[in-house]
């Protein structure tokens, strides 16, 4: 069979019905490689998830590291700690910086920032951290409601308006 298009096979069957159609090795390998590539592409996210879970740090002690502004159990802090561990574990396992970028899905600048930080707590700094907010008076109430499972922002807003919140 000279080509993979179905109309060639149909034409060959109509023109020579007694002939046996065969596929050559090149087309078999080509088809196999395309199918493998499609499969790998479709499951790229699974590979990244496997790498991050395989390199996730072992459960840490319940106490927060000294000077950490973010407690354990906070999704931002936990994600940052896991990524920090992955960025430090992959090069130790022999991966290049570019390979680390691909596997954890971060830019080269972000990987460098994580690699340069000795501890995840060094990454928890920034101008946004200790700024005053219009929600400061309601922070304890909102934190309590969030830990109870109230994660709908609109509902939380409706709850703090009667408490005196005047923001929009």
N, C-alpha and C positions, 0 to 999 in steps of 0.2 A: 504494500500500500504506500504510494509515494507521498501522501500528505495525510494529515489528521482530519481534514474536513470531511463531514459525512457525505456530501454530494459526490466526492470522488469514489467512495465505497459503493454508493448507489449506482453510479455510472459503470463501475467495473462489474458489478453484479448483473446489470442489465446487458452489458456488452459481451460478457463472457461468464454465463451462469455456472459453467462447469469448473471454472478456475477457483483455486484456493487462495484466499486473501491472507496475507501475513503482514505483521508489522515488523519493521527492522529494529535492531537494537537501539539505534540512536533515538527513534521516536519513543520507544518504551522508557528509556532512561530520562528523556526530556519530559514526558508526561509525569513520571514518578517524581522528578525534581520539582516540577510546578505544583503538584499536589502537596508535596512536603512543605514547600515554601508557603503555600496558602494556609496550611494547618499551623505552621509556626507563627505566621502573622496573626492569625485569628486568636492564638493563645498567648500572645506576648504579655498581656496583663497578668496572666496566670504565672508566668515565669517570674515576673517582678515580685508578685505577692509571695511566691515560694522563697525567693532570695531574702526578702525582708523578714519573713517568719522564721526562716532558718537561721538568720543572723540576729534575731531579736535577743536582747539581753535577757539573762535569766532573771526571774523575779527578784527585785531588789528588796532590801529591808523596808519595813513599813515607814520608818522615819525618813523625812525629807532631808536631802543634803543641806548642810548649813549654808545659809545665804541664798537659798533658792526661793525666788519669788513665786514659783508655780508648784503647787503640791502634787503629789502622786495622784493619779486618777483624773487629772485634768487632761482633756483630750489633746490640747496643744502641747502640753509638757510631755505627755507620754509619746506622742508622735515625734517630737523633737528628740527625745531621748533614744527612741528606736532608730531613727535616721542617723543620729550621731554614732550609735553603736555600729550600724551597718557601714557607714563611711570609714570607720576605724578598723572594722573587722575584714572588709574586702581586701584592702591593700596588704594587710597582714597575711591574708591567704594567697597572696601572689597576683592580685588583679591590678591592672593599670588604672590610673586616674580616669581615663576615658571609659574604661569598662565599668568603673564604679558609677560614673555619670549615667550610663545607659541602664544599669541595673536598678538604681534607686530613682531614676527619673528626675534628676536635678541638673541644673546648668553647671558649667565648670566653675563659675564664680561661687555658687552656693556650695558645691562640693569642697572647694578650697576653704570657704568659711567654716564649714563643719570640720574639716580635717585640721585646721589651725587651732580649733578650740580643744583644749585638753579635757574639759568636762562639758556636759550639755548646759550646765548653769551659765557658762560664759556666753551662750547664745541667747539667754533670756534678758538681754539688755536692749535699751533703745529709748528714744525720746517719748514714745507712747506710754511708757510704763507707769510713771508716777504722776501723770497729768491729772488735774482735777476734771471731773465729769459731772454732768447734770444728773447722773444716776447715782452719784456717791451716797446720797441720803437713803437710797433704796437698795443699795448693794447687798446688805445682809438678807433682806426679804427676797430679793431676786435669786441670790445664791441658794437660799433654803428651798425656794420653789423649784429651781433647776435640779437640785439634788433629789427632790421628790419626784422628778420626771416631767415637770412642766416646761417643755422646750418650745412651745408655740409662742413666738415673740408677740404676736397680736394679743393673745390672751393675757400674757404677762403685762403688756402695756395697759390693757383694760383693768387689770387688777391694781396697778399703781396709780392710776389717775385719781381714784377716790382717796388715795393716801396723800394726795397733794402734788403729784407730778404734773408740771405744766408744760413739759416739752412736747414735741410733735412726733 
